[in-house]
Amino acid sequence: MAPQFTPTLPPQQRTFFRCIVLPLLFFLPLTWFSNSHANTKPKIALIPYKSNTNLDSTEAEWIQRLYRWALRQRPRLDVMEEADLTNRLNNVQTIDRKTEIRITYFRRYLEKGQKLCSFNQPRYAGFALKALEKANKLAPHIEDWVTDPNLFTELYLLHGLAYLQMRNGPKTREYVIRAAQFNPEYQPDEGKYPEQFVKYFNTIRDWVKRSANYSLSLDSTPNNAKVYYNQRLVGKTPVTIREIPLGRHLFRVEHNGYKMWKSIANFDKKKLGSRTSLKNNVSLERDPKALSLDGIPIFDKAAAVDPLVLDRLESIRDKLSVDHLYMLEPRRFSKKDGGSVILLYIAKYQKDAKNITYHKLPIGLSRDEHRSAIVAYAQQLEQRLSPLAEPVRRPDPPPVIRREPEPERRAEPIARSEPERRSEPERRSEPDPEPERRVAAIEPRREPEKRITEKPQKPEPKGESIAQKWWFWTIIVVAVVGAGAVTAGVLIAQNSAPPSATFIVTTTTASGTQ
């Protein structure tokens, strides 16, 4: 038979297999094992609830914070963070990776445009405008996340400076007016801009401030919503924004659990006429993905078995991925003897429950009594939800019996018979008797231990190597193709800005400006 040829991997493939494939094959089962044996502590969520408490709002909030703190001190309970709970229930959007990349490139294009404008030459100004136009395309995608108005003000100012270096007066004036209207309080740094350009901007800004005679009163349903005016947080509804200059301005109203309201208001003399104060009441639309307990009487007896209430609680529990839901309501009651007592009502709902269970906890009158009562209740709750496992009793090991070594047996003296005791002449005269066999106690002879020497086994013939397996090359091909796709996607995302329309904020060219 012809000798079989076993292929071997080249050094590069062996290095790849040892450094990448083998660690993956080792850590994937380990990751699955760690996830399957994750933390088994019961998860608890304290749902924010507008209760009908008769206590002061400060004292009621303090009791709720104390209850959360007491539960978090128990090591066998997993209490959900309040910020994470609010974001999940109200469907608060968090900034994603794509938006972070856009903000990073927006800043880079601004820095590049500023660096090219610092040369103060028309040929570099054209390249600066290209970089600033890329930043201008990214602006609509990041305006909901950026709360620094100086970034957009610098974008308009750098546009004006680039057009100034290219001897384009109308465009320079247009962008400088837009920057002053967007942020009248902006103070340009003389190190970034030429001195004459800073003086020109200050002149335009003073003219814009003189025309800032308008005001807008914003209210919302529900109230207490955040109001942003040209990327600046100015307060919560109801709020009045004063000294608004001419031009278009961006307003944004946000409230947890509701869709964001955004609008562009155009303050124009021809449209407004003699009116200088405006009012607007915004009705925010409820976010269907948000979940709350607003308007649900949790502590009413009828709510304990109401299927609609139970469905809402089950939806909240599923969205939070917890085991138990708790709602609190502290109340003060008067006694017959003239005193008072504070009771903490606790509504509980757990997985697959058919009703809501209630518990009354007397917590005293002072804060020290509140703390001691709630901490004791948290300890009892921990013992009930996550009891300690009883130690496993192992069987006692068998007693060790020590065997003492047996004493050495010595040879007994040989007993002589009577004929031997006689004198020798007498023995000689008598006939010789048959010789007796003498038996002596002799220790058994120990045979030397035989050393067992095993013969070396012949190496078994090697089977099929891993390089001949079909799944090995399949894994390598999938890994290489995936890495190439990710690299190509990253390069494409870095080299090309996402397409979008130009920035939505535009202004009206003011007349009569020097």
RAKA-V611824 format. One record per residue. N is the residue number from 0. RES is the residue in one letter. OMEGA is omega as a letter, one per 40 degrees, with the letter a starting at -180 (none if undefined). Layout:
{{N/RES/OMEGA} {N/RES/OMEGA}}
This chain:
{{0/M/i} {1/A/a} {2/P/i} {3/Q/a} {4/F/i} {5/T/a} {6/P/i} {7/T/i} {8/L/i} {9/P/a} {10/P/a} {11/Q/i} {12/Q/i} {13/R/i} {14/T/i} {15/F/a} {16/F/a} {17/R/a} {18/C/a} {19/I/a} {20/V/a} {21/L/i} {22/P/i} {23/L/i} {24/L/i} {25/F/a} {26/F/i} {27/L/i} {28/P/i} {29/L/i} {30/T/i} {31/W/a} {32/F/i} {33/S/i} {34/N/i} {35/S/i} {36/H/a} {37/A/a} {38/N/a} {39/T/i} {40/K/i} {41/P/a} {42/K/a} {43/I/i} {44/A/i} {45/L/a} {46/I/i} {47/P/a} {48/Y/i} {49/K/a} {50/S/i} {51/N/a} {52/T/i} {53/N/i} {54/L/i} {55/D/a} {56/S/i} {57/T/a} {58/E/i} {59/A/i} {60/E/i} {61/W/i} {62/I/i} {63/Q/i} {64/R/i} {65/L/i} {66/Y/i} {67/R/a} {68/W/a} {69/A/i} {70/L/a} {71/R/i} {72/Q/a} {73/R/a} {74/P/a} {75/R/i} {76/L/i} {77/D/a} {78/V/a} {79/M/i} {80/E/a} {81/E/a} {82/A/i} {83/D/i} {84/L/a} {85/T/a} {86/N/a} {87/R/a} {88/L/a} {89/N/i} {90/N/i} {91/V/a} {92/Q/i} {93/T/a} {94/I/a} {95/D/a} {96/R/a} {97/K/i} {98/T/i} {99/E/i} {100/I/i} {101/R/i} {102/I/i} {103/T/a} {104/Y/i} {105/F/i} {106/R/i} {107/R/i} {108/Y/i} {109/L/i} {110/E/i} {111/K/i} {112/G/i} {113/Q/a} {114/K/i} {115/L/i} {116/C/a} {117/S/i} {118/F/i} {119/N/i} {120/Q/a} {121/P/a} {122/R/i} {123/Y/i} {124/A/i} {125/G/i} {126/F/i} {127/A/i} {128/L/i} {129/K/i} {130/A/a} {131/L/i} {132/E/i} {133/K/i} {134/A/i} {135/N/i} {136/K/i} {137/L/a} {138/A/a} {139/P/a} {140/H/a} {141/I/a} {142/E/i} {143/D/a} {144/W/a} {145/V/i} {146/T/i} {147/D/a} {148/P/a} {149/N/i} {150/L/a} {151/F/i} {152/T/i} {153/E/i} {154/L/i} {155/Y/a} {156/L/i} {157/L/i} {158/H/i} {159/G/i} {160/L/i} {161/A/i} {162/Y/i} {163/L/i} {164/Q/i} {165/M/i} {166/R/i} {167/N/a} {168/G/a} {169/P/i} {170/K/i} {171/T/a} {172/R/a} {173/E/a} {174/Y/i} {175/V/i} {176/I/i} {177/R/i} {178/A/a} {179/A/i} {180/Q/a} {181/F/a} {182/N/a} {183/P/a} {184/E/a} {185/Y/i} {186/Q/a} {187/P/i} {188/D/a} {189/E/i} {190/G/i} {191/K/a} {192/Y/i} {193/P/a} {194/E/a} {195/Q/i} {196/F/i} {197/V/i} {198/K/i} {199/Y/i} {200/F/i} {201/N/i} {202/T/i} {203/I/a} {204/R/i} {205/D/i} {206/W/i} {207/V/a} {208/K/i} {209/R/i} {210/S/a} {211/A/a} {212/N/a} {213/Y/i} {214/S/a} {215/L/i} {216/S/a} {217/L/i} {218/D/a} {219/S/i} {220/T/e} {221/P/a} {222/N/a} {223/N/i} {224/A/a} {225/K/a} {226/V/i} {227/Y/i} {228/Y/a} {229/N/i} {230/Q/i} {231/R/i} {232/L/a} {233/V/i} {234/G/i} {235/K/a} {236/T/e} {237/P/a} {238/V/i} {239/T/i} {240/I/a} {241/R/i} {242/E/i} {243/I/i} {244/P/i} {245/L/i} {246/G/a} {247/R/a} {248/H/a} {249/L/i} {250/F/a} {251/R/a} {252/V/a} {253/E/i} {254/H/a} {255/N/a} {256/G/a} {257/Y/i} {258/K/a} {259/M/i} {260/W/a} {261/K/a} {262/S/i} {263/I/a} {264/A/a} {265/N/i} {266/F/a} {267/D/a} {268/K/a} {269/K/a} {270/K/a} {271/L/a} {272/G/a} {273/S/a} {274/R/i} {275/T/i} {276/S/a} {277/L/i} {278/K/i} {279/N/i} {280/N/a} {281/V/i} {282/S/a} {283/L/a} {284/E/a} {285/R/i} {286/D/a} {287/P/i} {288/K/a} {289/A/i} {290/L/i} {291/S/i} {292/L/a} {293/D/i} {294/G/i} {295/I/a} {296/P/a} {297/I/a} {298/F/i} {299/D/a} {300/K/a} {301/A/a} {302/A/a} {303/A/a} {304/V/a} {305/D/a} {306/P/i} {307/L/i} {308/V/i} {309/L/i} {310/D/i} {311/R/i} {312/L/i} {313/E/i} {314/S/i} {315/I/a} {316/R/i} {317/D/a} {318/K/i} {319/L/a} {320/S/i} {321/V/a} {322/D/a} {323/H/i} {324/L/i} {325/Y/i} {326/M/a} {327/L/i} {328/E/i} {329/P/i} {330/R/i} {331/R/i} {332/F/i} {333/S/i} {334/K/i} {335/K/a} {336/D/i} {337/G/i} {338/G/i} {339/S/i} {340/V/i} {341/I/i} {342/L/i} {343/L/i} {344/Y/a} {345/I/i} {346/A/a} {347/K/i} {348/Y/a} {349/Q/a} {350/K/i} {351/D/i} {352/A/a} {353/K/i} {354/N/i} {355/I/i} {356/T/a} {357/Y/i} {358/H/i} {359/K/a} {360/L/i} {361/P/a} {362/I/i} {363/G/a} {364/L/a} {365/S/a} {366/R/i} {367/D/i} {368/E/i} {369/H/a} {370/R/a} {371/S/a} {372/A/a} {373/I/i} {374/V/i} {375/A/i} {376/Y/i} {377/A/i} {378/Q/i} {379/Q/i} {380/L/i} {381/E/i} {382/Q/a} {383/R/a} {384/L/a} {385/S/a} {386/P/i} {387/L/i} {388/A/i} {389/E/a} {390/P/a} {391/V/i} {392/R/i} {393/R/i} {394/P/i} {395/D/i} {396/P/i} {397/P/a} {398/P/a} {399/V/i} {400/I/i} {401/R/i} {402/R/i} {403/E/i} {404/P/i} {405/E/i} {406/P/a} {407/E/i} {408/R/i} {409/R/i} {410/A/a} {411/E/i} {412/P/a} {413/I/a} {414/A/i} {415/R/i} {416/S/a} {417/E/i} {418/P/a} {419/E/a} {420/R/a} {421/R/a} {422/S/a} {423/E/i} {424/P/i} {425/E/a} {426/R/a} {427/R/a} {428/S/a} {429/E/i} {430/P/a} {431/D/i} {432/P/i} {433/E/a} {434/P/i} {435/E/i} {436/R/a} {437/R/a} {438/V/i} {439/A/i} {440/A/a} {441/I/i} {442/E/i} {443/P/a} {444/R/i} {445/R/i} {446/E/i} {447/P/i} {448/E/i} {449/K/i} {450/R/a} {451/I/i} {452/T/i} {453/E/i} {454/K/i} {455/P/i} {456/Q/i} {457/K/i} {458/P/i} {459/E/i} {460/P/a} {461/K/i} {462/G/a} {463/E/a} {464/S/a} {465/I/i} {466/A/i} {467/Q/i} {468/K/i} {469/W/a} {470/W/i} {471/F/a} {472/W/i} {473/T/i} {474/I/a} {475/I/a} {476/V/i} {477/V/a} {478/A/a} {479/V/i} {480/V/i} {481/G/i} {482/A/i} {483/G/i} {484/A/i} {485/V/i} {486/T/i} {487/A/i} {488/G/i} {489/V/i} {490/L/i} {491/I/a} {492/A/a} {493/Q/a} {494/N/a} {495/S/i} {496/A/i} {497/P/a} {498/P/i} {499/S/i} {500/A/i} {501/T/a} {502/F/a} {503/I/a} {504/V/i} {505/T/a} {506/T/i} {507/T/i} {508/T/a} {509/A/i} {510/S/i} {511/G/i} {512/T/i} {513/Q/none}}
